[in-house]
Structures are given as C-alpha cells and as structure tokens.
C-alpha cells in the first residue's frame, strides 16, 4: 500500500477525524510543520489542532521519535506554571499578554523541531513500512 502524504494532508485539512490513525499521524506531523513555517510555532497550539496534541505525541512515541516528542513536551512544560493544562484558548490569552522580550528569550522551538524532520520522517516511514505501507513521495 502506498500513502501519498500530500493527499493525506489535503484530506486532513477538511476532515482529520476521517483519517485512519496512521494517516492522521502523517497529517498531524505535516500540519505542525506547515503551521510552524507559515504562521509561527505557537499557532498549532492556539488553534483547534491543539486538541490532537495528545494523539500526535502518542504517535511520535509509537514510532520511537523521542527527540521530536521531547521538543513538544518541553514546549508544554514551559507553560504549565502559567496556564496549567495546555488548552488553545488559555495559551492564546497568555501569549497575547506577553511582550516581545518574552518571545525572544525562549528557545527556537520551530528550529529544533525542523532540524529533526529527516529523522522524524525516517522513523515514521520505518514504522509504516513494517505495516506494508510506503510513503511516496517522501514529505522531507
């Protein structure tokens, strides 16, 4: 079986709930990467896509991508003292109250996640390959 990640992404934009769990992992990783590149790292986490964060993290754990998972967990951890549980509205409100200095002191979350893209997609591809699924074309 061949998965076209770009077609999966297009389908996921309108109906992520209609994707299989494997397709949704492919979609969610692409969605985070795309949103981070187009709208900034925080954007994924302040939209309804944030409700898929648990599933995304579980998927990264499943494919043994501990480095990408660590970036997401570290990002969440930095806000825990301020907003508690990661909720899009609470995070958006918190970020709206911060000055520019706040954003310049943080680590480069998008850069760190982007630098792991090749390894991340390699692990996803290996996981899918073991299930008889091939990504074509490669999203990296």
N, CA, C and O atoms as CSV, one atom per row, in Angstrom:
chain,resi,resn,atom,element,x,y,z
A,1,UNK,N,N,0.846,-1.176,0.000
A,1,UNK,CA,C,0.000,0.000,0.000
A,1,UNK,C,C,0.893,1.242,0.000
A,1,UNK,O,O,1.925,1.273,0.671
A,2,UNK,N,N,0.492,2.251,-0.751
A,2,UNK,CA,C,1.248,3.495,-0.831
A,2,UNK,C,C,0.407,4.631,-0.256
A,2,UNK,O,O,-0.761,4.800,-0.607
A,3,UNK,N,N,1.021,5.400,0.630
A,3,UNK,CA,C,0.402,6.608,1.173
A,3,UNK,C,C,1.049,7.810,0.499
A,3,UNK,O,O,2.270,7.963,0.537
A,4,UNK,N,N,0.252,8.645,-0.106
A,4,UNK,CA,C,0.735,9.915,-0.636
A,4,UNK,C,C,0.531,10.946,0.476
A,4,UNK,O,O,-0.604,11.342,0.740
A,5,UNK,N,N,1.605,11.386,1.129
A,5,UNK,CA,C,1.443,12.288,2.275
A,5,UNK,C,C,0.755,13.606,1.926
A,5,UNK,O,O,0.102,14.208,2.778
A,6,UNK,N,N,0.895,14.052,0.695
A,6,UNK,CA,C,0.289,15.323,0.308
A,6,UNK,C,C,-1.223,15.182,0.138
A,6,UNK,O,O,-1.977,16.099,0.459
A,7,UNK,N,N,-1.653,14.044,-0.362
A,7,UNK,CA,C,-3.108,13.786,-0.456
A,7,UNK,C,C,-3.703,13.587,0.933
A,7,UNK,O,O,-4.809,14.048,1.215
A,8,UNK,N,N,-2.966,12.900,1.794
A,8,UNK,CA,C,-3.418,12.726,3.175
A,8,UNK,C,C,-3.565,14.093,3.839
A,8,UNK,O,O,-4.543,14.349,4.542
A,9,UNK,N,N,-2.595,14.960,3.611
A,9,UNK,CA,C,-2.643,16.300,4.195
A,9,UNK,C,C,-3.885,17.053,3.710
A,9,UNK,O,O,-4.594,17.663,4.511
A,10,UNK,N,N,-4.140,17.012,2.437
A,10,UNK,CA,C,-5.319,17.701,1.884
A,10,UNK,C,C,-6.609,17.167,2.499
A,10,UNK,O,O,-7.496,17.943,2.855
A,11,UNK,N,N,-6.717,15.857,2.623
A,11,UNK,CA,C,-7.914,15.262,3.229
A,11,UNK,C,C,-8.024,15.653,4.697
A,11,UNK,O,O,-9.116,15.927,5.194
A,12,UNK,N,N,-6.892,15.677,5.384
A,12,UNK,CA,C,-6.886,16.014,6.803
A,12,UNK,C,C,-7.276,17.441,7.093
A,12,UNK,O,O,-7.818,17.734,8.159
A,13,UNK,N,N,-7.008,18.335,6.160
A,13,UNK,CA,C,-7.368,19.739,6.377
A,13,UNK,C,C,-8.867,19.914,6.580
A,13,UNK,O,O,-9.300,20.735,7.388
A,14,UNK,N,N,-9.652,19.141,5.844
A,14,UNK,CA,C,-11.101,19.296,5.965
A,14,UNK,C,C,-11.735,18.284,6.910
A,14,UNK,O,O,-12.744,18.585,7.548
A,15,UNK,N,N,-11.156,17.079,7.011
A,15,UNK,CA,C,-11.770,16.040,7.843
A,15,UNK,C,C,-10.713,15.165,8.527
A,15,UNK,O,O,-10.581,13.992,8.180
A,16,UNK,N,N,-9.963,15.702,9.484
A,16,UNK,CA,C,-8.927,14.880,10.124
A,16,UNK,C,C,-9.500,13.656,10.829
A,16,UNK,O,O,-8.831,12.630,10.944
A,17,UNK,N,N,-10.724,13.765,11.294
A,17,UNK,CA,C,-11.335,12.638,12.004
A,17,UNK,C,C,-11.634,11.464,11.074
A,17,UNK,O,O,-11.821,10.341,11.543
A,18,UNK,N,N,-11.680,11.708,9.764
A,18,UNK,CA,C,-11.973,10.652,8.794
A,18,UNK,C,C,-10.729,9.850,8.407
A,18,UNK,O,O,-10.836,8.829,7.727
A,19,UNK,N,N,-9.564,10.301,8.832
A,19,UNK,CA,C,-8.322,9.602,8.506
A,19,UNK,C,C,-8.124,8.409,9.439
A,19,UNK,O,O,-8.596,8.412,10.576
A,20,UNK,N,N,-7.428,7.403,8.949
A,20,UNK,CA,C,-7.041,6.288,9.815
A,20,UNK,C,C,-6.006,6.806,10.819
A,20,UNK,O,O,-5.431,7.870,10.591
A,21,UNK,N,N,-5.753,6.103,11.903
A,21,UNK,CA,C,-4.729,6.562,12.853
A,21,UNK,C,C,-3.357,6.772,12.205
A,21,UNK,O,O,-2.673,7.746,12.518
A,22,UNK,N,N,-2.949,5.871,11.306
A,22,UNK,CA,C,-1.655,6.043,10.632
A,22,UNK,C,C,-1.667,7.273,9.725
A,22,UNK,O,O,-0.703,8.038,9.698
A,23,UNK,N,N,-2.754,7.460,8.989
A,23,UNK,CA,C,-2.863,8.644,8.130
A,23,UNK,C,C,-2.876,9.916,8.981
A,23,UNK,O,O,-2.278,10.926,8.608
A,24,UNK,N,N,-3.561,9.858,10.124
A,24,UNK,CA,C,-3.659,11.048,10.961
A,24,UNK,C,C,-2.294,11.435,11.524
A,24,UNK,O,O,-2.008,12.623,11.673
A,25,UNK,N,N,-1.449,10.457,11.838
A,25,UNK,CA,C,-0.085,10.781,12.275
A,25,UNK,C,C,0.652,11.524,11.166
A,25,UNK,O,O,1.287,12.548,11.416
A,26,UNK,N,N,0.566,11.007,9.942
A,26,UNK,CA,C,1.215,11.667,8.802
A,26,UNK,C,C,0.664,13.086,8.647
A,26,UNK,O,O,1.422,14.035,8.445
A,27,UNK,N,N,-0.652,13.221,8.742
A,27,UNK,CA,C,-1.280,14.542,8.623
A,27,UNK,C,C,-0.841,15.483,9.747
A,27,UNK,O,O,-0.450,16.620,9.482
A,28,UNK,N,N,-0.900,15.027,10.982
A,28,UNK,CA,C,-0.612,15.917,12.110
A,28,UNK,C,C,0.829,16.409,12.110
A,28,UNK,O,O,1.091,17.569,12.427
A,29,UNK,N,N,1.758,15.536,11.758
A,29,UNK,CA,C,3.156,15.977,11.679
A,29,UNK,C,C,3.290,17.037,10.585
A,29,UNK,O,O,3.944,18.061,10.786
A,30,UNK,N,N,2.675,16.793,9.436
A,30,UNK,CA,C,2.732,17.788,8.350
A,30,UNK,C,C,2.049,19.093,8.766
A,30,UNK,O,O,2.531,20.181,8.452
A,31,UNK,N,N,0.927,18.976,9.471
A,31,UNK,CA,C,0.186,20.173,9.880
A,31,UNK,C,C,1.017,21.019,10.839
A,31,UNK,O,O,1.080,22.239,10.689
A,32,UNK,N,N,1.653,20.389,11.818
A,32,UNK,CA,C,2.503,21.147,12.736
A,32,UNK,C,C,3.662,21.792,11.991
A,32,UNK,O,O,3.961,22.966,12.211
A,33,UNK,N,N,4.311,21.048,11.123
A,33,UNK,CA,C,5.430,21.607,10.360
A,33,UNK,C,C,4.977,22.780,9.495
A,33,UNK,O,O,5.641,23.815,9.443
A,34,UNK,N,N,3.850,22.611,8.820
A,34,UNK,CA,C,3.344,23.650,7.920
A,34,UNK,C,C,2.916,24.898,8.696
A,34,UNK,O,O,3.287,26.016,8.337
A,35,UNK,N,N,2.144,24.704,9.750
A,35,UNK,CA,C,1.680,25.853,10.538
A,35,UNK,C,C,2.858,26.601,11.152
A,35,UNK,O,O,2.870,27.831,11.180
A,36,UNK,N,N,3.846,25.859,11.642
A,36,UNK,CA,C,5.016,26.498,12.240
A,36,UNK,C,C,5.761,27.338,11.205
A,36,UNK,O,O,6.217,28.440,11.510
A,37,UNK,N,N,5.884,26.823,9.987
A,37,UNK,CA,C,6.587,27.554,8.936
A,37,UNK,C,C,5.793,28.767,8.444
A,37,UNK,O,O,6.371,29.816,8.161
A,38,UNK,N,N,4.482,28.623,8.345
A,38,UNK,CA,C,3.661,29.697,7.774
A,38,UNK,C,C,3.222,30.742,8.798
A,38,UNK,O,O,3.220,31.938,8.509
A,39,UNK,N,N,2.848,30.283,10.003
A,39,UNK,CA,C,2.230,31.184,10.965
A,39,UNK,C,C,2.991,31.320,12.273
A,39,UNK,O,O,2.572,32.072,13.154
A,40,UNK,N,N,4.088,30.613,12.414
A,40,UNK,CA,C,4.853,30.633,13.653
A,40,UNK,C,C,4.567,29.401,14.491
A,40,UNK,O,O,3.490,28.810,14.403
A,41,UNK,N,N,5.527,29.026,15.291
A,41,UNK,CA,C,5.459,27.802,16.081
A,41,UNK,C,C,4.213,27.710,16.941
A,41,UNK,O,O,3.577,26.657,16.995
A,42,UNK,N,N,3.854,28.794,17.612
A,42,UNK,CA,C,2.740,28.751,18.572
A,42,UNK,C,C,1.388,28.503,17.923
A,42,UNK,O,O,0.460,28.050,18.594
A,43,UNK,N,N,1.257,28.786,16.643
A,43,UNK,CA,C,-0.061,28.772,16.001
A,43,UNK,C,C,-0.770,27.420,16.109
A,43,UNK,O,O,-1.973,27.381,16.364
A,44,UNK,N,N,-0.058,26.330,15.923
A,44,UNK,CA,C,-0.660,24.996,16.038
A,44,UNK,C,C,-1.312,24.821,17.403
A,44,UNK,O,O,-2.370,24.203,17.520
A,45,UNK,N,N,-0.677,25.368,18.428
A,45,UNK,CA,C,-1.094,25.139,19.809
A,45,UNK,C,C,-2.212,26.068,20.269
A,45,UNK,O,O,-2.781,25.863,21.341
A,46,UNK,N,N,-2.535,27.088,19.470
A,46,UNK,CA,C,-3.618,28.006,19.854
A,46,UNK,C,C,-4.837,27.848,18.947
A,46,UNK,O,O,-5.764,28.657,18.994
A,47,UNK,N,N,-4.827,26.810,18.127
A,47,UNK,CA,C,-5.966,26.520,17.258
A,47,UNK,C,C,-6.590,25.188,17.681
A,47,UNK,O,O,-6.105,24.523,18.596
A,48,UNK,N,N,-7.649,24.824,17.015
A,48,UNK,CA,C,-8.316,23.558,17.324
A,48,UNK,C,C,-7.405,22.360,17.076
A,48,UNK,O,O,-7.673,21.276,17.594
A,49,UNK,N,N,-6.348,22.524,16.305
A,49,UNK,CA,C,-5.414,21.421,16.062
A,49,UNK,C,C,-4.736,20.977,17.365
A,49,UNK,O,O,-4.290,19.835,17.475
A,50,UNK,N,N,-4.661,21.868,18.336
A,50,UNK,CA,C,-4.035,21.527,19.613
A,50,UNK,C,C,-4.752,20.375,20.304
A,50,UNK,O,O,-4.154,19.674,21.121
A,51,UNK,N,N,-6.015,20.176,19.989
A,51,UNK,CA,C,-6.743,19.065,20.605
A,51,UNK,C,C,-6.233,17.706,20.129
A,51,UNK,O,O,-6.563,16.676,20.716
A,52,UNK,N,N,-5.435,17.703,19.076
A,52,UNK,CA,C,-4.809,16.479,18.580
A,52,UNK,C,C,-3.398,16.292,19.148
A,52,UNK,O,O,-2.711,15.336,18.789
A,53,UNK,N,N,-2.963,17.189,20.025
A,53,UNK,CA,C,-1.598,17.129,20.533
A,53,UNK,C,C,-1.309,15.805,21.235
A,53,UNK,O,O,-0.241,15.225,21.040
A,54,UNK,N,N,-2.236,15.324,22.040
A,54,UNK,CA,C,-2.033,14.042,22.711
A,54,UNK,C,C,-1.849,12.909,21.729
A,54,UNK,O,O,-0.994,12.043,21.915
A,55,UNK,N,N,-2.654,12.918,20.680
A,55,UNK,CA,C,-2.540,11.888,19.649
A,55,UNK,C,C,-1.222,12.014,18.891
A,55,UNK,O,O,-0.591,11.007,18.568
A,56,UNK,N,N,-0.811,13.230,18.612
A,56,UNK,CA,C,0.466,13.460,17.927
A,56,UNK,C,C,1.624,12.943,18.782
A,56,UNK,O,O,2.517,12.260,18.281
A,57,UNK,N,N,1.601,13.272,20.061
A,57,UNK,CA,C,2.659,12.812,20.956
A,57,UNK,C,C,2.667,11.286,21.064
A,57,UNK,O,O,3.732,10.670,21.073
A,58,UNK,N,N,1.492,10.683,21.146
A,58,UNK,CA,C,1.404,9.221,21.205
A,58,UNK,C,C,1.969,8.601,19.929
A,58,UNK,O,O,2.645,7.574,19.984
A,59,UNK,N,N,1.694,9.221,18.785
A,59,UNK,CA,C,2.220,8.730,17.516
A,59,UNK,C,C,3.735,8.822,17.450
A,59,UNK,O,O,4.400,7.901,16.974
A,60,UNK,N,N,4.280,9.935,17.928
A,60,UNK,CA,C,5.737,10.083,17.931
A,60,UNK,C,C,6.378,9.068,18.869
A,60,UNK,O,O,7.450,8.535,18.583
A,61,UNK,N,N,5.719,8.808,19.980
A,61,UNK,CA,C,6.224,7.790,20.909
A,61,UNK,C,C,6.168,6.410,20.251
A,61,UNK,O,O,7.095,5.612,20.388
A,62,UNK,N,N,5.087,6.140,19.545
A,62,UNK,CA,C,4.896,4.857,18.885
A,62,UNK,C,C,5.996,4.588,17.850
A,62,UNK,O,O,6.460,3.456,17.710
A,63,UNK,N,N,6.410,5.638,17.125
A,63,UNK,CA,C,7.452,5.463,16.109
A,63,UNK,C,C,8.851,5.661,16.700
A,63,UNK,O,O,9.851,5.656,15.982
A,64,UNK,N,N,8.897,5.835,18.021
A,64,UNK,CA,C,10.140,5.976,18.773
A,64,UNK,C,C,10.934,7.224,18.404
A,64,UNK,O,O,12.164,7.205,18.351
A,65,UNK,N,N,10.208,8.304,18.151
A,65,UNK,CA,C,10.865,9.589,17.881
A,65,UNK,C,C,10.898,10.391,19.186
A,65,UNK,O,O,10.123,11.327,19.385
A,66,UNK,N,N,11.807,9.998,20.051
A,66,UNK,CA,C,11.892,10.629,21.370
A,66,UNK,C,C,12.383,12.077,21.299
A,66,UNK,O,O,12.052,12.884,22.168
A,67,UNK,N,N,13.160,12.406,20.282
A,67,UNK,CA,C,13.677,13.774,20.179
A,67,UNK,C,C,12.574,14.773,19.824
A,67,UNK,O,O,12.468,15.826,20.452
A,68,UNK,N,N,11.754,14.449,18.823
A,68,UNK,CA,C,10.640,15.338,18.471
A,68,UNK,C,C,9.642,15.405,19.617
A,68,UNK,O,O,9.108,16.471,19.921
A,69,UNK,N,N,9.394,14.278,20.244
A,69,UNK,CA,C,8.497,14.228,21.388
A,69,UNK,C,C,9.014,15.129,22.509
A,69,UNK,O,O,8.233,15.835,23.146
A,70,UNK,N,N,10.304,15.109,22.750
A,70,UNK,CA,C,10.901,15.949,23.798
A,70,UNK,C,C,10.699,17.429,23.503
A,70,UNK,O,O,10.456,18.208,24.424
A,71,UNK,N,N,10.793,17.835,22.237
A,71,UNK,CA,C,10.558,19.245,21.886
A,71,UNK,C,C,9.137,19.638,22.273
A,71,UNK,O,O,8.923,20.683,22.887
A,72,UNK,N,N,8.168,18.800,21.912
A,72,UNK,CA,C,6.767,19.110,22.234
A,72,UNK,C,C,6.529,19.139,23.744
A,72,UNK,O,O,5.853,20.033,24.254
A,73,UNK,N,N,7.077,18.176,24.443
A,73,UNK,CA,C,6.875,18.121,25.890
A,73,UNK,C,C,7.562,19.281,26.601
A,73,UNK,O,O,7.019,19.816,27.568
A,74,UNK,N,N,8.741,19.677,26.142
A,74,UNK,CA,C,9.425,20.835,26.728
A,74,UNK,C,C,8.626,22.110,26.487
A,74,UNK,O,O,8.529,22.970,27.362
A,75,UNK,N,N,8.057,22.220,25.294
A,75,UNK,CA,C,7.225,23.386,24.981
A,75,UNK,C,C,6.030,23.456,25.929
A,75,UNK,O,O,5.737,24.516,26.483
A,76,UNK,N,N,5.349,22.346,26.116
A,76,UNK,CA,C,4.217,22.299,27.043
A,76,UNK,C,C,4.646,22.641,28.460
A,76,UNK,O,O,3.971,23.401,29.155
A,77,UNK,N,N,5.759,22.085,28.884
A,77,UNK,CA,C,6.249,22.266,30.247
A,77,UNK,C,C,6.521,23.733,30.583
A,77,UNK,O,O,6.339,24.157,31.725
A,78,UNK,N,N,6.955,24.501,29.590
A,78,UNK,CA,C,7.262,25.903,29.886
A,78,UNK,C,C,6.018,26.706,30.255
A,78,UNK,O,O,6.115,27.723,30.941
A,79,UNK,N,N,4.847,26.250,29.800
A,79,UNK,CA,C,3.616,26.988,30.076
A,79,UNK,C,C,2.846,26.463,31.282
A,79,UNK,O,O,1.940,27.136,31.774
A,80,UNK,N,N,3.191,25.285,31.760
A,80,UNK,CA,C,2.450,24.671,32.864
A,80,UNK,C,C,2.303,25.590,34.079
A,80,UNK,O,O,1.215,25.651,34.653
A,81,UNK,N,N,3.353,26.309,34.495
A,81,UNK,CA,C,3.179,27.180,35.665
A,81,UNK,C,C,2.225,28.359,35.411
A,81,UNK,O,O,1.686,28.941,36.352
A,82,UNK,N,N,2.025,28.702,34.144
A,82,UNK,CA,C,1.217,29.874,33.800
A,82,UNK,C,C,-0.232,29.532,33.470
A,82,UNK,O,O,-1.147,30.265,33.845
A,83,UNK,N,N,-0.440,28.412,32.764
A,83,UNK,CA,C,-1.804,28.103,32.304
A,83,UNK,C,C,-2.280,26.720,32.720
A,83,UNK,O,O,-3.432,26.367,32.467
A,84,UNK,N,N,-1.426,25.938,33.346
A,84,UNK,CA,C,-1.819,24.581,33.728
A,84,UNK,C,C,-1.873,23.681,32.514
A,84,UNK,O,O,-0.897,23.576,31.770
A,85,UNK,N,N,-3.005,23.032,32.307
A,85,UNK,CA,C,-3.178,22.128,31.176
A,85,UNK,C,C,-3.161,22.927,29.878
A,85,UNK,O,O,-3.736,24.012,29.796
A,86,UNK,N,N,-2.496,22.378,28.868
A,86,UNK,CA,C,-2.370,23.047,27.576
A,86,UNK,C,C,-3.722,23.093,26.871
A,86,UNK,O,O,-4.184,22.089,26.329
A,87,UNK,N,N,-4.342,24.253,26.885
A,87,UNK,CA,C,-5.605,24.495,26.188
A,87,UNK,C,C,-5.374,25.648,25.217
A,87,UNK,O,O,-4.730,26.633,25.579
A,88,UNK,N,N,-5.885,25.546,23.993
A,88,UNK,CA,C,-5.621,26.587,22.990
A,88,UNK,C,C,-6.002,27.996,23.444
A,88,UNK,O,O,-5.232,28.938,23.256
A,89,UNK,N,N,-7.171,28.141,24.032
A,89,UNK,CA,C,-7.636,29.480,24.424
A,89,UNK,C,C,-6.765,30.059,25.539
A,89,UNK,O,O,-6.406,31.236,25.505
A,90,UNK,N,N,-6.429,29.228,26.524
A,90,UNK,CA,C,-5.604,29.689,27.638
A,90,UNK,C,C,-4.217,30.088,27.145
A,90,UNK,O,O,-3.671,31.103,27.576
A,91,UNK,N,N,-3.653,29.300,26.250
A,91,UNK,CA,C,-2.335,29.632,25.713
A,91,UNK,C,C,-2.396,30.910,24.890
A,91,UNK,O,O,-1.522,31.768,25.013
A,92,UNK,N,N,-3.411,31.046,24.059
A,92,UNK,CA,C,-3.554,32.260,23.245
A,92,UNK,C,C,-3.673,33.488,24.138
A,92,UNK,O,O,-3.040,34.510,23.872
A,93,UNK,N,N,-4.471,33.402,25.187
A,93,UNK,CA,C,-4.627,34.527,26.116
A,93,UNK,C,C,-3.305,34.862,26.795
A,93,UNK,O,O,-2.938,36.032,26.910
A,94,UNK,N,N,-2.598,33.840,27.241
A,94,UNK,CA,C,-1.311,34.061,27.901
A,94,UNK,C,C,-0.322,34.724,26.950
A,94,UNK,O,O,0.336,35.698,27.314
A,95,UNK,N,N,-0.217,34.198,25.733
A,95,UNK,CA,C,0.734,34.754,24.765
A,95,UNK,C,C,0.386,36.180,24.382
A,95,UNK,O,O,1.276,36.998,24.151
A,96,UNK,N,N,-0.911,36.486,24.312
A,96,UNK,CA,C,-1.341,37.842,23.944
A,96,UNK,C,C,-0.904,38.872,24.971
A,96,UNK,O,O,-0.733,40.044,24.636
A,97,UNK,N,N,-0.721,38.456,26.211
A,97,UNK,CA,C,-0.331,39.380,27.281
A,97,UNK,C,C,1.179,39.563,27.392
A,97,UNK,O,O,1.643,40.419,28.145
A,98,UNK,N,N,1.944,38.775,26.655
A,98,UNK,CA,C,3.403,38.828,26.756
A,98,UNK,C,C,3.980,39.869,25.815
A,98,UNK,O,O,3.463,40.083,24.718
A,99,UNK,N,N,5.036,40.506,26.239
A,99,UNK,CA,C,5.742,41.465,25.386
A,99,UNK,C,C,6.736,40.743,24.493
A,99,UNK,O,O,6.939,39.535,24.612
A,100,UNK,N,N,7.351,41.501,23.599
A,100,UNK,CA,C,8.317,40.917,22.670
A,100,UNK,C,C,9.491,40.252,23.373
A,100,UNK,O,O,10.041,39.272,22.872
A,101,UNK,N,N,9.882,40.782,24.539
A,101,UNK,CA,C,11.010,40.193,25.265
A,101,UNK,C,C,10.733,38.742,25.615
A,101,UNK,O,O,11.644,37.914,25.615
A,102,UNK,N,N,9.495,38.433,25.909
A,102,UNK,CA,C,9.146,37.070,26.274
A,102,UNK,C,C,9.449,36.112,25.126
A,102,UNK,O,O,9.983,35.025,25.344
A,103,UNK,N,N,9.112,36.512,23.915
A,103,UNK,CA,C,9.293,35.632,22.759
A,103,UNK,C,C,10.748,35.501,22.346
A,103,UNK,O,O,11.129,34.497,21.745
A,104,UNK,N,N,11.561,36.485,22.654
A,104,UNK,CA,C,12.963,36.426,22.257
A,104,UNK,C,C,13.815,35.660,23.256
A,104,UNK,O,O,14.964,35.336,22.955
A,105,UNK,N,N,13.286,35.362,24.433
A,105,UNK,CA,C,14.085,34.648,25.427
A,105,UNK,C,C,13.934,33.136,25.310
A,105,UNK,O,O,14.760,32.387,25.833
A,106,UNK,N,N,12.899,32.689,24.635
A,106,UNK,CA,C,12.640,31.259,24.516
A,106,UNK,C,C,13.575,30.597,23.517
A,106,UNK,O,O,14.236,31.249,22.709
A,107,UNK,N,N,13.599,29.304,23.606
A,107,UNK,CA,C,14.378,28.535,22.641
A,107,UNK,C,C,13.663,28.565,21.285
A,107,UNK,O,O,12.486,28.914,21.202
A,108,UNK,N,N,14.362,28.208,20.267
A,108,UNK,CA,C,13.806,28.191,18.918
A,108,UNK,C,C,13.103,26.846,18.696
A,108,UNK,O,O,13.671,25.914,18.125
A,109,UNK,N,N,11.852,26.775,19.165
A,109,UNK,CA,C,11.093,25.533,19.098
A,109,UNK,C,C,10.926,25.052,17.660
A,109,UNK,O,O,11.132,23.876,17.363
A,110,UNK,N,N,10.555,25.961,16.779
A,110,UNK,CA,C,10.360,25.589,15.375
A,110,UNK,C,C,11.664,25.089,14.781
A,110,UNK,O,O,11.681,24.078,14.078
A,111,UNK,N,N,12.753,25.786,15.058
A,111,UNK,CA,C,14.054,25.368,14.545
A,111,UNK,C,C,14.459,23.995,15.048
A,111,UNK,O,O,14.948,23.158,14.290
A,112,UNK,N,N,14.251,23.779,16.327
A,112,UNK,CA,C,14.595,22.476,16.902
A,112,UNK,C,C,13.759,21.364,16.271
A,112,UNK,O,O,14.284,20.303,15.934
A,113,UNK,N,N,12.453,21.610,16.111
A,113,UNK,CA,C,11.571,20.600,15.527
A,113,UNK,C,C,11.915,20.387,14.053
A,113,UNK,O,O,11.933,19.252,13.576
A,114,UNK,N,N,12.185,21.466,13.340
A,114,UNK,CA,C,12.538,21.382,11.921
A,114,UNK,C,C,13.840,20.601,11.718
A,114,UNK,O,O,13.952,19.803,10.787
A,115,UNK,N,N,14.810,20.834,12.583
A,115,UNK,CA,C,16.090,20.136,12.462
A,115,UNK,C,C,15.955,18.626,12.633
A,115,UNK,O,O,16.839,17.869,12.230
A,116,UNK,N,N,14.864,18.196,13.223
A,116,UNK,CA,C,14.633,16.768,13.439
A,116,UNK,C,C,13.772,16.138,12.344
A,116,UNK,O,O,13.448,14.952,12.422
A,117,UNK,N,N,13.401,16.907,11.334
A,117,UNK,CA,C,12.451,16.432,10.318
A,117,UNK,C,C,12.908,15.164,9.616
A,117,UNK,O,O,12.127,14.225,9.464
A,118,UNK,N,N,14.137,15.126,9.195
A,118,UNK,CA,C,14.615,13.951,8.457
A,118,UNK,C,C,14.554,12.699,9.328
A,118,UNK,O,O,14.100,11.646,8.882
A,119,UNK,N,N,15.012,12.820,10.567
A,119,UNK,CA,C,14.955,11.685,11.490
A,119,UNK,C,C,13.499,11.300,11.776
A,119,UNK,O,O,13.155,10.118,11.791
A,120,UNK,N,N,12.648,12.309,12.003
A,120,UNK,CA,C,11.236,12.066,12.322
A,120,UNK,C,C,10.546,11.307,11.188
A,120,UNK,O,O,9.892,10.292,11.426
A,121,UNK,N,N,10.691,11.797,9.965
A,121,UNK,CA,C,10.048,11.135,8.832
A,121,UNK,C,C,10.658,9.768,8.551
A,121,UNK,O,O,9.967,8.864,8.082
A,122,UNK,N,N,11.943,9.612,8.835
A,122,UNK,CA,C,12.566,8.299,8.691
A,122,UNK,C,C,11.957,7.282,9.651
A,122,UNK,O,O,11.739,6.126,9.289
A,123,UNK,N,N,11.687,7.720,10.868
A,123,UNK,CA,C,11.072,6.829,11.861
A,123,UNK,C,C,9.618,6.513,11.497
A,123,UNK,O,O,9.163,5.380,11.652
A,124,UNK,N,N,8.902,7.521,11.016
A,124,UNK,CA,C,7.516,7.290,10.586
A,124,UNK,C,C,7.501,6.326,9.409
A,124,UNK,O,O,6.692,5.399,9.368
A,125,UNK,N,N,8.395,6.547,8.456
A,125,UNK,CA,C,8.472,5.682,7.279
A,125,UNK,C,C,8.807,4.245,7.681
A,125,UNK,O,O,8.216,3.300,7.160
A,126,UNK,N,N,9.747,4.082,8.598
A,126,UNK,CA,C,10.133,2.743,9.069
A,126,UNK,C,C,8.941,2.055,9.741
A,126,UNK,O,O,8.685,0.876,9.495
A,127,UNK,N,N,8.223,2.783,10.579
A,127,UNK,CA,C,7.049,2.232,11.260
A,127,UNK,C,C,5.990,1.795,10.244
A,127,UNK,O,O,5.455,0.690,10.330
A,128,UNK,N,N,5.694,2.672,9.286
A,128,UNK,CA,C,4.684,2.340,8.282
A,128,UNK,C,C,5.146,1.193,7.391
A,128,UNK,O,O,4.363,0.312,7.037
A,129,UNK,N,N,6.412,1.214,7.038
A,129,UNK,CA,C,6.962,0.165,6.178
A,129,UNK,C,C,6.764,-1.208,6.807
A,129,UNK,O,O,6.463,-2.175,6.108
A,130,UNK,N,N,6.934,-1.298,8.128
A,130,UNK,CA,C,6.740,-2.570,8.832
A,130,UNK,C,C,5.289,-3.035,8.742
A,130,UNK,O,O,4.999,-4.212,8.955
A,131,UNK,N,N,4.381,-2.119,8.428
A,131,UNK,CA,C,2.961,-2.462,8.275
A,131,UNK,C,C,2.588,-2.638,6.798
A,131,UNK,O,O,1.416,-2.810,6.464
A,132,UNK,N,N,3.598,-2.592,5.919
A,132,UNK,CA,C,3.355,-2.747,4.493
A,132,UNK,C,C,2.889,-1.471,3.807
A,132,UNK,O,O,2.284,-1.522,2.736
A,133,UNK,N,N,3.172,-0.323,4.423
A,133,UNK,CA,C,2.758,0.981,3.882
A,133,UNK,C,C,4.017,1.775,3.523
A,133,UNK,O,O,4.976,1.826,4.294
A,134,UNK,N,N,3.997,2.387,2.348
A,134,UNK,CA,C,5.126,3.188,1.891
A,134,UNK,C,C,4.670,4.624,1.649
A,134,UNK,O,O,3.615,4.859,1.059
A,135,UNK,N,N,5.470,5.575,2.108
A,135,UNK,CA,C,5.213,6.987,1.830
A,135,UNK,C,C,5.838,7.356,0.493
A,135,UNK,O,O,7.042,7.198,0.294
A,136,UNK,N,N,5.017,7.846,-0.415
A,136,UNK,CA,C,5.531,8.238,-1.731
A,136,UNK,C,C,4.653,9.351,-2.290
A,136,UNK,O,O,3.462,9.143,-2.524
A,137,UNK,N,N,5.226,10.517,-2.504
A,137,UNK,CA,C,6.621,10.894,-2.338
A,137,UNK,C,C,6.950,11.154,-0.878
A,137,UNK,O,O,6.057,11.288,-0.041
A,138,UNK,N,N,8.241,11.224,-0.583
A,138,UNK,CA,C,8.677,11.499,0.784
A,138,UNK,C,C,8.319,12.938,1.142
A,138,UNK,O,O,8.513,13.841,0.328
A,139,UNK,N,N,7.798,13.163,2.347
A,139,UNK,CA,C,7.452,14.532,2.738
A,139,UNK,C,C,8.652,15.392,3.106
A,139,UNK,O,O,8.493,16.592,3.331
A,140,UNK,N,N,9.844,14.817,3.174
A,140,UNK,CA,C,11.035,15.598,3.544
A,140,UNK,C,C,11.715,16.126,2.312
A,140,UNK,O,O,12.736,16.807,2.413
